[in-house]
């Protein structure tokens, strides 16, 4: 039996405090108004929230510290929902859970656009024409399986497009040697070799995917540069934004290593909502994890020095992997250039930014990937640089 608690706050009271670890519950506003703020402002407006809105869901469901300060503008009454009560809430009040999920999907799309704007000073086109730019980027960078997939999707989406003749020629040329898997969808369980595309940004589609094995990177191409938004692992879900919002894909999904994924279509998803509360809870957790990481990536853009940004982004990867501060050392599954792309550092500046970063004894390259030799020192450095950014230095 779901029994929820009620909490009252006087006007001008702190409800949640940024950085605190009190994340075992979230709140639905029953009465009153609240406002939100952050120590590092990455250009997103701080919302004023009222009855029916919710606060603290991202840190609660992702099990990370609070990501913002929340104050009561007026006397407020909140409904407290513990994390372990969420599956019961889904069963007994499905519209609330779906509002959370749809709000998350909308916020993620906005934050992806903001991240592109802040890192590359531009927002990628959301029209099917962007598929051609995606194909060209990956062809120029020697990732021809991916280029073949994107050229095919451009021709399918833009049969009268400006570049359709060249895209058709390039696809036919590449297809002789490079086989992009599942060009037209396919099985409900799919296997993708490393460095093949699952879907491209601006491609139409309404399927969601669940990773059964391997890892998948989520990326965008902006001004001829790749920005890595996330690297997802076994159990994570992706592609839900197109399913929930009925819009083209907002980012590309690429096999970061050999992977196996299961596919959930819209009909299956509607059934899951009513019959599998644990699956919907897992989707909420996945979205919360990615929103938490996107929040940190947006804050990373406010750090001025590229090397300082690299340290902050490295700490973020350690946090995502749940690595304890006093663990000593840790082997990551990303290259130094992957880390630079996560920071949105332009391709032509990456080598210069990475040189002093890798000269430190705290970090080195082992087997092509980053190895953190001293976690404590990396975390201390990153936190120092974040404090400087919060102070506007």
Secondary structure, 3 states (H helix, E strand, C coil): CCCCEEEEECCCCEEECCCCCCCCEEEEEEECCEEEECCCCCCCCCCEECCCCEECHHHHHHCCCCCCEEEECCCEEEEEEEHHHHHHHHHHCHHHHHHHHHHHHHHHHHHHHHHHHHHHCCCCCCCCCHHHHHHHHHHHCCCHHHHHHHHHHHHHHCCCCCCHHHHHHHHHHHHCCCCCCCCCCCCCEEEECCCCEEECCCCCCCCEEEEEECCEEEEEEECCEEEEEEEECCCCEECHHHHHHCCCCCCEEEECCCEEEEEECHHHHHHHHHHCHHHHHHHHHHHHHHHHHHHHHHHHCCCCCHHHHHHHHHHHHHHHCCCCCCCCCEECCCCHHHHHHHCCCCHHHHHHHHHHHHHCCCEEEECCEEEECCHHHHHHHHHHHHHHHHCCC
